[in-house]
Amino acid sequence: MTKPGTVLLLSTYPIVKPQHGGQVRLLNIKRAYERAGWKVASLAVYTEESYSNEVGSFDIPFPATSKYRLFNGRNVPLITDLLSGPFAAAEDGGLPSILAQIPAQIDVIHVEQPWLWPLAVELKKRPQYASAITVYGSQNIEEPLKRSIFEDYNVGGADEVLRAIEALERNAARDADLTLAVTQDDAAVLEKWGADKVALQPNGIEAWHADDKALAKWREKLPKFPWLLYVASAHPPNFTRFSEILGDSLACFPPTSRLVVVGSVTEHIYRVMNSTRWSHLNLSRLQLLFTLSDEDLAAVKSLAHGFILPIPFGGGSNLKTAEALYSGSYVVGTPAAFRGYEDCMDLPEVRVADNPKSFQRSIREVLFQPSPPPLEPGSQALARRQDLRWEARMDRLPPLVEKLMQRGAP
């Protein structure tokens, strides 16, 4: 058996204090390697305006004043992720700082999302890292997702950017020794692009437990009538099509109920629903909690009668879907919300809605249903949900890498 060595994790976000889904996934990848006995160095090339107070010892900033913030001499919004790769790989960018602090011996270079693939290529040019195995963790097929974001924000003249993103993704998939996909659909695209070895590595969830004190506090603050929960980050797809998916009106919620919103998406949901024709009604049906501590969030999730997943498009899979399914409460979501979790769509508490009328009808239906019964110990239903945990999913990764090392993949 190959003795575990050292893994260098490359990303565009620190994982010291994970908030959004990409950070949470990467932290659990790190933990899986460590459980298998690997040494792990996590290096993020991060935008200094976004993460400056939550960084690790190997992380380096991508300065706002860097010349690499321009795409071919142009200032294009919403692409600091794409621009971080050339910056990290450049002698007049981040490369000297990176080389000065990464381990002298690296056995695996794991690039999560394609953005820092240019850095991996640059590192492999150096004799001390030439034999390292490369792993590309694809969380999405990024080009169509970025295209949709550009459309939502009216970013014009971006065709050259989109071509660069697709070329980067294709190169990473084709040249990596191991490519990871979060859904079968994504895996099919990566294989079509020429990825030699593709493995399915779905997203998971961190099991939570709410303490009695937090539960008592939130029972007093939340509606007495059944209510539904929406937890999300400020990632644009989480709010840009929100009113299209639910319709302009939240009248499907009775006056005694609420849609409870948690996370950095909160201010955006307020703005979106305040700009609708029925803004007064909509705001009266919202309870906006913004970002909560882990303890408070665990209590709110535990008390929810159900979850909504108004996810409009994109590749990859959504961590909040796994959380909702794991809860055993009702789940109302779009077909896109269940990417990567298609095998859970037959669960009795799940409602799949592909248009606003169906979404509203499903909300009304579950609000007037009794809570789903607790899951029986040892039952198949409980086992299916336990398989959603990060440990169950990510512990499959290190053995794949160790097999590649045994075969001398590079």
C-alpha positions in Angstrom: 0.0 0.0 0.0 1.3 3.4 -0.9 2.3 5.5 2.1 0.3 8.8 2.1 2.4 11.8 1.4 1.7 15.6 1.0 -1.2 17.2 -0.8 -1.2 20.8 -1.9 -4.8 22.1 -2.2 -5.2 25.1 -4.5 -8.3 27.3 -4.5 -9.5 30.9 -4.7 -11.0 31.0 -1.2 -9.5 30.4 2.3 -11.1 27.7 4.4 -10.2 29.0 7.9 -13.8 30.2 8.4 -15.9 28.5 5.7 -19.2 30.2 4.7 -20.2 29.4 1.2 -20.5 25.9 -0.4 -17.2 25.9 -2.2 -15.3 26.6 1.1 -17.3 23.9 2.9 -16.6 21.3 0.2 -12.8 22.1 0.2 -12.6 21.9 4.0 -14.1 18.5 3.9 -11.7 17.4 1.1 -8.9 18.5 3.4 -10.3 16.5 6.3 -10.7 13.4 4.2 -7.1 13.5 3.1 -6.0 14.0 6.8 -8.1 11.1 8.0 -6.3 8.9 5.5 -3.0 10.0 6.9 -1.9 12.6 4.4 -0.2 15.9 5.2 -2.2 18.8 3.6 -1.2 22.3 2.8 -4.1 24.5 1.7 -3.2 27.5 -0.4 -5.8 30.1 -1.5 -5.2 33.0 -3.9 -7.9 35.2 -2.6 -9.3 38.6 -3.4 -8.1 40.8 -0.6 -11.4 42.8 -0.5 -13.4 39.6 0.2 -11.4 37.4 2.7 -8.7 39.5 4.3 -9.6 38.7 7.9 -10.1 34.9 7.5 -6.9 33.6 5.9 -4.5 30.7 6.5 -0.8 30.6 6.8 -0.3 29.6 3.1 -2.9 31.9 1.6 -1.9 34.9 -0.4 -3.9 38.0 -1.5 -4.7 38.9 -5.1 -4.4 42.7 -4.7 -7.1 45.0 -6.1 -4.3 47.1 -7.7 -2.6 44.2 -9.5 -2.3 44.5 -13.3 -3.6 41.0 -13.4 -7.1 42.3 -12.4 -7.5 43.2 -16.1 -8.5 40.8 -18.8 -6.4 41.5 -21.9 -6.2 45.1 -20.8 -9.9 45.4 -20.1 -11.8 45.8 -16.8 -14.4 43.0 -16.9 -16.6 42.5 -13.8 -17.2 39.2 -12.0 -14.1 37.4 -13.2 -11.5 37.7 -10.4 -11.7 33.9 -10.2 -10.5 33.6 -13.8 -7.8 36.3 -13.4 -6.4 34.7 -10.2 -4.7 31.9 -12.2 -2.5 34.1 -14.4 -1.6 36.2 -11.3 -0.7 33.1 -9.3 1.5 31.6 -12.0 3.4 34.8 -12.9 6.9 35.8 -11.7 5.7 39.3 -11.3 2.5 38.2 -9.6 2.0 35.7 -6.8 4.4 32.9 -7.8 7.5 34.0 -5.8 5.5 34.2 -2.6 3.9 30.8 -3.3 7.2 29.1 -4.0 8.7 30.5 -0.8 6.1 28.9 1.4 4.7 25.7 -0.1 6.3 22.4 1.0 9.5 21.3 -0.7 8.0 17.8 -1.4 4.5 17.6 -2.9 3.0 14.3 -4.0 -0.4 15.5 -5.1 -1.6 18.9 -6.4 -5.3 19.1 -6.0 -6.9 22.1 -7.8 -10.5 22.8 -6.7 -12.3 24.5 -9.6 -10.3 25.4 -12.7 -9.2 28.8 -11.7 -5.7 28.0 -10.3 -4.9 25.3 -12.9 -2.3 27.7 -14.5 -0.5 27.6 -11.1 -0.5 23.8 -11.1 1.0 23.8 -14.6 3.7 26.2 -13.5 4.6 24.2 -10.5 4.9 21.0 -12.5 7.6 22.6 -14.6 9.9 22.6 -11.6 11.9 19.4 -11.1 10.9 19.1 -7.4 7.2 19.0 -8.3 7.4 17.4 -11.8 6.3 13.9 -10.5 3.3 15.2 -8.5 -0.1 13.7 -9.4 -2.7 16.3 -10.4 -6.3 16.2 -9.3 -8.9 18.6 -10.8 -12.0 19.0 -8.6 -14.8 20.3 -10.9 -17.6 21.8 -8.9 -19.5 23.0 -11.9 -19.2 23.3 -15.7 -18.2 26.9 -15.2 -18.7 28.5 -18.6 -22.5 28.2 -18.8 -22.8 29.3 -15.2 -20.7 32.4 -15.8 -22.6 33.1 -19.0 -25.9 33.1 -17.0 -24.4 35.4 -14.4 -23.2 37.8 -17.1 -26.7 37.9 -18.6 -28.3 38.6 -15.2 -25.9 41.5 -14.6 -26.0 42.8 -18.2 -22.3 42.3 -18.8 -21.7 42.7 -22.5 -18.8 41.9 -24.7 -17.8 38.9 -22.7 -17.5 36.3 -25.4 -13.7 36.3 -25.2 -13.9 35.8 -21.5 -16.3 32.8 -21.8 -14.0 31.2 -24.4 -11.1 31.6 -22.0 -13.1 29.9 -19.2 -14.1 27.0 -21.4 -10.6 26.5 -22.6 -9.3 26.5 -19.0 -11.9 23.9 -18.0 -11.1 21.7 -20.9 -7.4 21.8 -20.3 -7.8 21.0 -16.6 -10.1 18.1 -17.4 -7.9 16.7 -20.2 -4.5 17.1 -18.5 -5.3 16.1 -14.9 -4.4 12.6 -13.7 -7.8 12.4 -11.9 -10.8 14.6 -12.5 -13.7 14.8 -10.0 -17.3 15.6 -10.8 -20.1 16.3 -8.5 -22.9 15.0 -10.8 -23.2 12.3 -13.5 -24.2 15.1 -16.0 -21.0 17.0 -15.2 -19.0 13.7 -15.5 -20.3 13.1 -19.0 -19.2 16.6 -20.1 -15.7 16.1 -18.6 -15.3 12.8 -20.3 -16.5 14.2 -23.6 -13.7 16.8 -23.3 -11.1 14.1 -23.0 -10.7 13.6 -19.3 -8.8 10.3 -18.9 -10.1 9.3 -15.5 -13.3 10.8 -14.1 -14.6 9.9 -10.6 -17.9 11.0 -9.1 -17.3 12.9 -5.9 -20.7 14.3 -4.8 -21.3 17.0 -2.3 -22.4 16.2 1.2 -23.5 17.8 4.5 -22.2 18.3 8.0 -24.6 16.7 10.4 -25.9 19.2 12.9 -27.4 19.0 16.4 -29.3 21.8 18.1 -29.0 22.3 21.9 -32.1 22.8 24.0 -31.3 26.4 24.9 -31.0 27.5 21.3 -34.2 25.6 20.3 -36.1 27.3 23.1 -34.8 30.7 22.0 -35.8 30.2 18.4 -39.2 28.7 19.2 -40.1 32.0 20.7 -38.9 34.0 17.7 -40.2 32.0 14.9 -43.8 31.6 13.7 -46.1 29.2 15.6 -47.8 28.1 12.4 -45.6 25.9 10.1 -43.0 27.9 8.1 -40.4 27.2 5.5 -36.7 27.9 5.4 -34.4 29.3 2.7 -30.7 29.2 3.5 -28.2 30.4 0.9 -25.1 32.5 0.2 -25.0 35.7 -1.9 -24.0 33.7 -5.0 -26.0 35.4 -7.8 -28.0 32.3 -8.9 -29.4 32.1 -5.4 -31.5 35.3 -5.9 -31.4 36.6 -9.4 -34.3 34.4 -10.6 -36.0 34.1 -7.2 -39.2 36.0 -8.0 -39.5 34.2 -11.4 -39.4 30.8 -9.7 -41.8 31.6 -6.8 -43.8 34.2 -8.8 -44.2 37.8 -7.9 -46.3 37.0 -4.8 -45.7 35.1 -1.6 -49.5 34.8 -1.0 -49.0 31.0 -0.9 -47.8 31.6 2.6 -50.7 32.2 5.1 -50.6 35.4 7.1 -49.6 33.3 10.2 -46.7 31.7 8.4 -43.4 33.0 7.0 -40.6 32.2 4.6 -37.6 32.4 6.9 -34.4 33.5 5.0 -30.9 32.9 6.5 -27.5 33.7 5.1 -25.8 36.4 3.0 -28.6 35.9 0.4 -30.9 37.7 2.9 -30.4 41.3 1.8 -30.7 40.3 -1.9 -34.0 38.5 -1.3 -35.3 41.6 0.5 -34.3 43.8 -2.5 -35.8 41.4 -5.0 -39.1 41.0 -3.3 -39.3 44.7 -2.4 -39.1 45.6 -6.1 -42.1 43.4 -7.1 -45.7 44.6 -7.7 -46.8 42.9 -4.4 -43.9 44.2 -2.3 -46.0 45.0 0.8 -47.5 41.5 0.9 -44.2 39.9 0.1 -42.3 41.6 2.9 -45.0 40.7 5.4 -44.5 37.0 4.6 -40.7 37.2 5.0 -38.7 36.8 8.2 -35.1 37.8 7.5 -32.4 36.5 9.8 -29.3 37.3 7.8 -26.1 35.3 8.9 -26.4 33.2 12.1 -23.9 31.4 14.3 -23.6 27.7 13.8 -25.5 27.1 17.0 -28.4 29.3 16.0 -28.5 28.0 12.4 -28.7 24.4 13.7 -31.7 25.3 15.9 -33.5 27.1 13.0 -32.9 24.2 10.6 -34.1 21.7 13.2 -37.3 23.7 13.8 -38.2 24.2 10.1 -41.3 22.5 8.8 -39.6 22.4 5.4 -37.0 23.9 3.1 -37.3 25.6 -0.3 -34.7 25.3 -3.0 -35.4 27.9 -5.7 -32.3 27.1 -7.8 -32.8 28.2 -11.5 -29.8 26.8 -13.4 -26.2 25.8 -13.5 -24.1 22.7 -13.3 -22.7 21.0 -10.2 -24.8 20.4 -7.2 -26.0 22.4 -4.3 -24.9 21.8 -0.7 -28.2 23.2 0.7 -30.1 20.5 -1.2 -28.2 17.9 0.8 -28.9 19.7 4.0 -32.6 19.9 3.2 -32.8 16.2 2.3 -30.8 15.2 5.4 -33.2 17.1 7.7 -36.2 14.7 7.0 -38.4 17.8 6.7 -40.4 18.8 3.6 -38.4 19.9 0.6 -39.8 22.0 -2.2 -37.3 22.5 -5.1 -36.8 23.1 -8.8 -35.6 20.2 -10.9 -32.2 21.9 -11.1 -32.0 21.9 -7.3 -31.7 18.1 -7.2 -28.7 17.8 -9.5 -26.5 15.2 -8.0 -29.3 14.0 -5.7 -31.7 12.5 -8.3 -31.8 9.3 -6.3 -33.5 11.2 -3.4 -36.3 12.8 -5.5 -38.6 9.8 -4.7 -38.5 10.5 -0.9 -42.1 11.1 0.4 -41.4 14.6 1.8 -39.9 15.9 -1.5 -41.8 18.1 -3.9 -40.3 18.9 -7.3 -41.8 22.1 -9.0 -40.9 23.2 -12.5 -42.9 26.5 -12.7 -44.2 29.2 -10.3 -47.7 27.8 -10.0 -46.4 24.3 -9.1 -43.9 25.8 -6.7 -46.7 27.8 -4.9 -49.1 24.9 -4.9 -46.4 22.7 -3.3 -45.7 25.3 -0.7 -49.4 25.5 0.3 -49.6 21.8 0.3 -46.7 21.1 2.7 -47.6 24.0 5.0 -50.9 22.3 5.8 -49.5 18.8 6.2 -48.4 17.4 9.6 -44.7 17.2 10.1 -43.0 14.1 8.5 -42.6 11.3 11.1 -39.1 10.9 12.7 -36.8 8.5 10.9 -36.7 5.0 12.4 -33.2 3.8 13.6 -31.9 1.2 11.2 -34.4 2.1 8.5 -33.5 2.4 4.8 -34.7 5.9 4.8 -32.3 6.9 7.6 -29.4 5.0 5.9 -30.1 7.0 2.6 -29.8 10.2 4.5 -26.7 9.1 6.4 -25.0 8.6 3.1 -25.3 12.3 2.5 -22.7 13.1 5.2 -19.4 14.5 4.1 -17.5 11.6 5.7 -19.4 9.0 3.8 -18.8 10.8 0.5 -15.3 12.2 0.8 -13.6 9.2 2.3 -13.8 7.6 -1.1 -11.3 10.2 -2.5 -8.0 9.3 -0.9 -8.0 5.6 -2.0 -8.5 6.8 -5.6 -5.4 9.0 -5.3 -3.4 6.3 -3.6 -4.2 3.9 -6.5 -2.9 6.4 -9.0 0.3 6.8 -7.0 0.8 3.0 -7.0 0.5 3.0 -10.8 2.8 5.9 -11.2 0.2 8.0 -13.0 2.4 10.9 -14.2 
